Amino acid sequence: MVILAAIWGSSFLFARISVSEFGAIPLSAVRSLIAALTLVPIMLWAGQWKPFISNLKHFVVLGLISTALPFTLITISTQFSTAGFASILNSLTPILSAGIAWVWLKEYLSVPAVMGIGLSFIGVLVMITDTQSISSEVILLPVLAGLGAAFFYGLTGNYSRKFVPHVPPIAQSAGCQVFAALFLIPPAIFLWPEHSISTQGWTNAVILGLMCTSLAFIFYFYLLENIGVARTVILTYMIPVFGMFWGYLFLSETITLKMSSGAVLILAGIALTTGLIKRRKQPAYEN
């Protein structure tokens, strides 16, 4: 779990470094294409071709909402803010997922969950005032992009639970990346930069595709299978910590008081919304 949090936390760093050379959509396209070319052979080796073929219509949707749109939005967010700032916004995924489940799937929201959503919203408001972490003249641009990515990730979880709950994870991951690449490649060709991309830029893009996408998905589904969803959600709290740490270590990004305060409020809200605080109060063993 720590390794996966470190990997996903680093994705904001690599995106921030590379986006200036590629642009948001071309970088996202390269990332998805590399992940697709990696995951499809793994899917074939695992014998998951049939569920892949039988769920193509759902993978078309998931490719758009789980990868193409959020990858692009995260890259835009990192382009105009620090890596740590963008990673904190992305940690709102469980909050938005709960809200979507309440509106779309009519799932019950407890009073602590509602309080958690409100607390996280206050955290976002605190972060919006942190102009030191935002480089865009339009302050809301990186914030809305980060929130948009978290929204689509939350939508992805609910869509998967409703329409493809029994599809093997490797087939689902491969399907998402294949169709995300198909969505992104045409506009990426049109928006491809005229200047040549450095070796370092390509290296960062390959790391994003291989490590931060393909390997990360394999680790993620391994955790889901072995420790369950309830414990895997702890990743949400660890990823922004690594996002801020990598940004501070490699890019000398400042971890501001407002960013830290917003992160604390958001993570506390997530703990309330996901029921982590309540679960931790329960005894470890019951007779």
Rosetta blueprint (number, residue, H / E / L):
1 M L
2 V H
3 I H
4 L H
5 A H
6 A H
7 I H
8 W H
9 G H
10 S H
11 S H
12 F H
13 L H
14 F H
15 A H
16 R H
17 I H
18 S H
19 V H
20 S H
21 E H
22 F H
23 G L
24 A H
25 I H
26 P H
27 L H
28 S H
29 A H
30 V H
31 R H
32 S H
33 L H
34 I H
35 A H
36 A H
37 L H
38 T H
39 L H
40 V H
41 P H
42 I H
43 M H
44 L H
45 W H
46 A L
47 G L
48 Q L
49 W H
50 K H
51 P H
52 F H
53 I H
54 S H
55 N L
56 L H
57 K H
58 H H
59 F H
60 V H
61 V H
62 L H
63 G H
64 L H
65 I H
66 S H
67 T H
68 A H
69 L H
70 P H
71 F H
72 T H
73 L H
74 I H
75 T H
76 I H
77 S H
78 T H
79 Q H
80 F L
81 S E
82 T L
83 A H
84 G H
85 F H
86 A H
87 S H
88 I H
89 L H
90 N H
91 S L
92 L L
93 T H
94 P H
95 I H
96 L H
97 S H
98 A H
99 G H
100 I H
101 A H
102 W H
103 V H
104 W H
105 L L
106 K L
107 E L
108 Y L
109 L L
110 S L
111 V H
112 P H
113 A H
114 V H
115 M H
116 G H
117 I H
118 G H
119 L H
120 S H
121 F H
122 I H
123 G H
124 V H
125 L H
126 V H
127 M H
128 I H
129 T L
130 D L
131 T H
132 Q H
133 S H
134 I E
135 S L
136 S L
137 E L
138 V L
139 I L
140 L H
141 L H
142 P H
143 V H
144 L H
145 A H
146 G H
147 L H
148 G H
149 A H
150 A H
151 F H
152 F H
153 Y H
154 G H
155 L H
156 T H
157 G H
158 N H
159 Y H
160 S H
161 R H
162 K H
163 F H
164 V L
165 P L
166 H L
167 V L
168 P L
169 P H
170 I H
171 A H
172 Q H
173 S H
174 A H
175 G H
176 C H
177 Q H
178 V H
179 F H
180 A H
181 A H
182 L H
183 F H
184 L H
185 I H
186 P H
187 P H
188 A H
189 I H
190 F H
191 L H
192 W L
193 P L
194 E L
195 H L
196 S L
197 I L
198 S L
199 T H
200 Q H
201 G H
202 W H
203 T H
204 N H
205 A H
206 V H
207 I H
208 L H
209 G H
210 L H
211 M H
212 C H
213 T H
214 S H
215 L H
216 A H
217 F H
218 I H
219 F H
220 Y H
221 F H
222 Y H
223 L H
224 L H
225 E H
226 N H
227 I H
228 G H
229 V H
230 A H
231 R H
232 T H
233 V L
234 I L
235 L H
236 T H
237 Y H
238 M H
239 I H
240 P H
241 V H
242 F H
243 G H
244 M H
245 F H
246 W H
247 G H
248 Y H
249 L H
250 F H
251 L H
252 S L
253 E L
254 T L
255 I L
256 T L
257 L H
258 K H
259 M H
260 S H
261 S H
262 G H
263 A H
264 V H
265 L H
266 I H
267 L H
268 A H
269 G H
270 I H
271 A H
272 L H
273 T H
274 T H
275 G L
276 L H
277 I H
278 K H
279 R H
280 R H
281 K H
282 Q L
283 P L
284 A L
285 Y L
286 E L
287 N L
